[in-house]
Every structure is written in structure tokens, then in C-alpha cells.
């Protein structure tokens, strides 16, 4: 799950080559890796890839700040 999300962000959503490889703890919005449109594309990818629905009330920074946060969110959704 972690590698799938990291690869998608690195290969599909970043506008420019990252200086360092993307890691699970990197702040996606705060560091400028993703903008708001990129975040929406990421949520759509997650919904399709992992066959879940992310309701609007779950689209908060606490769930999507880092890939690590996303993994925790997904694990809680699939339990």
C-alpha cells in the first residue's frame, strides 16, 4: 500500500522532479509536494485503487498530511 501511494505521487502528481525520494513522513501539502488539486487527484486514486469511498468529512489534513497518515486512515477504514 505504502509503495503504491508513494509511486503514484512521485510519478503522477508532482509537477517537478523531487530533490530527494518521497518518504512516508513527508508533509505533502505543507512542503508543496502537492497542491489542493493534486490532493483531490490523490483521493480519487485512493478510492479507485483501494475500492473505498472517502466521504467529505474525512477529507481533512489529519488523514492526508503524509503517506503515513493515509496508510493509517486506510487501515482504519478497512477494519
C-alpha atoms as an extended CHARMM CRD file, in Angstrom:
* protein
*
        79  EXT
         1         1  UNK       CA              0.0000000000        0.0000000000        0.0000000000  PROA      1               0.0000000000
         2         2  UNK       CA              2.7500000000        2.4280000000        1.0150000000  PROA      2               0.0000000000
         3         3  UNK       CA              4.8170000000        1.8890000000       -2.1510000000  PROA      3               0.0000000000
         4         4  UNK       CA              1.7590000000        2.1550000000       -4.4110000000  PROA      4               0.0000000000
         5         5  UNK       CA              0.8490000000        5.5670000000       -2.9680000000  PROA      5               0.0000000000
         6         6  UNK       CA              4.4320000000        6.8590000000       -2.9240000000  PROA      6               0.0000000000
         7         7  UNK       CA              4.9640000000        5.7900000000       -6.5510000000  PROA      7               0.0000000000
         8         8  UNK       CA              1.6940000000        7.3870000000       -7.6790000000  PROA      8               0.0000000000
         9         9  UNK       CA              2.5290000000       10.7120000000       -6.0410000000  PROA      9               0.0000000000
        10        10  UNK       CA              6.1090000000       10.6980000000       -7.3350000000  PROA      10              0.0000000000
        11        11  UNK       CA              5.2520000000        9.6500000000      -10.8820000000  PROA      11              0.0000000000
        12        12  UNK       CA              1.8520000000       11.2290000000      -11.4980000000  PROA      12              0.0000000000
        13        13  UNK       CA              1.2500000000       14.2000000000       -9.2050000000  PROA      13              0.0000000000
        14        14  UNK       CA              4.4540000000       16.1480000000       -8.7060000000  PROA      14              0.0000000000
        15        15  UNK       CA              4.9740000000       18.9830000000      -11.1600000000  PROA      15              0.0000000000
        16        16  UNK       CA              8.7350000000       18.7630000000      -10.9730000000  PROA      16              0.0000000000
        17        17  UNK       CA             11.3910000000       16.2420000000      -10.0480000000  PROA      17              0.0000000000
        18        18  UNK       CA             11.7820000000       15.9520000000       -6.2800000000  PROA      18              0.0000000000
        19        19  UNK       CA             15.2700000000       16.6000000000       -4.9090000000  PROA      19              0.0000000000
        20        20  UNK       CA             15.0280000000       13.6240000000       -2.5510000000  PROA      20              0.0000000000
        21        21  UNK       CA             12.9320000000       10.4740000000       -2.8450000000  PROA      21              0.0000000000
        22        22  UNK       CA              9.4640000000       10.8700000000       -1.3370000000  PROA      22              0.0000000000
        23        23  UNK       CA              9.1170000000        9.2440000000        2.0800000000  PROA      23              0.0000000000
        24        24  UNK       CA              6.0790000000        8.2350000000        4.1450000000  PROA      24              0.0000000000
        25        25  UNK       CA              6.6110000000       11.0410000000        6.6510000000  PROA      25              0.0000000000
        26        26  UNK       CA              6.9390000000       13.9230000000        4.1780000000  PROA      26              0.0000000000
        27        27  UNK       CA              4.3030000000       16.6550000000        4.5850000000  PROA      27              0.0000000000
        28        28  UNK       CA              2.5020000000       16.5490000000        1.2400000000  PROA      28              0.0000000000
        29        29  UNK       CA              0.7590000000       19.9240000000        1.3850000000  PROA      29              0.0000000000
        30        30  UNK       CA              2.9930000000       21.9140000000        3.7400000000  PROA      30              0.0000000000
        31        31  UNK       CA              6.1400000000       21.1500000000        1.7600000000  PROA      31              0.0000000000
        32        32  UNK       CA              4.4770000000       21.9540000000       -1.5600000000  PROA      32              0.0000000000
        33        33  UNK       CA              4.7430000000       18.4090000000       -2.9380000000  PROA      33              0.0000000000
        34        34  UNK       CA              1.0060000000       18.5480000000       -3.6840000000  PROA      34              0.0000000000
        35        35  UNK       CA             -1.3910000000       21.4230000000       -4.1650000000  PROA      35              0.0000000000
        36        36  UNK       CA             -5.1280000000       21.1810000000       -3.4850000000  PROA      36              0.0000000000
        37        37  UNK       CA             -5.8460000000       19.8070000000       -6.9750000000  PROA      37              0.0000000000
        38        38  UNK       CA             -3.1320000000       17.1890000000       -6.5370000000  PROA      38              0.0000000000
        39        39  UNK       CA             -4.6580000000       16.1820000000       -3.2200000000  PROA      39              0.0000000000
        40        40  UNK       CA             -8.0630000000       15.6920000000       -4.8410000000  PROA      40              0.0000000000
        41        41  UNK       CA             -6.4620000000       13.5510000000       -7.5680000000  PROA      41              0.0000000000
        42        42  UNK       CA             -4.7260000000       11.5280000000       -4.8550000000  PROA      42              0.0000000000
        43        43  UNK       CA             -8.0050000000       10.9400000000       -3.0060000000  PROA      43              0.0000000000
        44        44  UNK       CA             -9.6700000000        9.8290000000       -6.2480000000  PROA      44              0.0000000000
        45        45  UNK       CA             -6.7570000000        7.4540000000       -6.9080000000  PROA      45              0.0000000000
        46        46  UNK       CA             -7.0310000000        6.0230000000       -3.3850000000  PROA      46              0.0000000000
        47        47  UNK       CA            -10.7690000000        5.4790000000       -3.8030000000  PROA      47              0.0000000000
        48        48  UNK       CA            -10.2560000000        3.6330000000       -7.0900000000  PROA      48              0.0000000000
        49        49  UNK       CA             -7.1250000000        1.7130000000       -6.1540000000  PROA      49              0.0000000000
        50        50  UNK       CA             -8.3040000000        0.5010000000       -2.7380000000  PROA      50              0.0000000000
        51        51  UNK       CA            -12.0300000000        0.3550000000       -3.5340000000  PROA      51              0.0000000000
        52        52  UNK       CA            -13.1610000000        2.6090000000       -0.6950000000  PROA      52              0.0000000000
        53        53  UNK       CA            -15.2030000000        5.7900000000       -0.5270000000  PROA      53              0.0000000000
        54        54  UNK       CA            -13.6830000000        8.8010000000        1.2160000000  PROA      54              0.0000000000
        55        55  UNK       CA            -16.5870000000       10.8790000000        2.4890000000  PROA      55              0.0000000000
        56        56  UNK       CA            -16.2260000000       14.6830000000        2.5720000000  PROA      56              0.0000000000
        57        57  UNK       CA            -15.9780000000       14.7200000000        6.3750000000  PROA      57              0.0000000000
        58        58  UNK       CA            -12.8570000000       12.5020000000        6.1470000000  PROA      58              0.0000000000
        59        59  UNK       CA            -11.0910000000       14.8470000000        3.7060000000  PROA      59              0.0000000000
        60        60  UNK       CA             -9.1520000000       16.6040000000        6.4530000000  PROA      60              0.0000000000
        61        61  UNK       CA             -5.4570000000       17.3220000000        6.7910000000  PROA      61              0.0000000000
        62        62  UNK       CA             -5.1470000000       14.8850000000        9.7000000000  PROA      62              0.0000000000
        63        63  UNK       CA             -5.9330000000       11.9840000000        7.3430000000  PROA      63              0.0000000000
        64        64  UNK       CA             -3.8870000000       13.1180000000        4.3390000000  PROA      64              0.0000000000
        65        65  UNK       CA             -0.9240000000       15.1510000000        5.6340000000  PROA      65              0.0000000000
        66        66  UNK       CA              1.5930000000       12.3820000000        4.9020000000  PROA      66              0.0000000000
        67        67  UNK       CA              1.5480000000        8.9950000000        3.2230000000  PROA      67              0.0000000000
        68        68  UNK       CA              1.8700000000        7.5410000000        6.7260000000  PROA      68              0.0000000000
        69        69  UNK       CA             -1.3490000000        9.3200000000        7.7380000000  PROA      69              0.0000000000
        70        70  UNK       CA             -3.0550000000        7.9980000000        4.6080000000  PROA      70              0.0000000000
        71        71  UNK       CA             -1.9930000000        4.4180000000        5.4100000000  PROA      71              0.0000000000
        72        72  UNK       CA             -3.3530000000        4.7530000000        8.9660000000  PROA      72              0.0000000000
        73        73  UNK       CA             -6.6190000000        6.1510000000        7.5980000000  PROA      73              0.0000000000
        74        74  UNK       CA             -6.9340000000        3.2950000000        5.0920000000  PROA      74              0.0000000000
        75        75  UNK       CA             -6.1650000000        0.6730000000        7.7290000000  PROA      75              0.0000000000
        76        76  UNK       CA             -8.8980000000        2.1170000000        9.9560000000  PROA      76              0.0000000000
        77        77  UNK       CA            -11.3810000000        2.1770000000        7.0420000000  PROA      77              0.0000000000
        78        78  UNK       CA            -10.8020000000       -1.4770000000        6.1670000000  PROA      78              0.0000000000
        79        79  UNK       CA            -11.1560000000       -2.8140000000        9.7110000000  PROA      79              0.0000000000
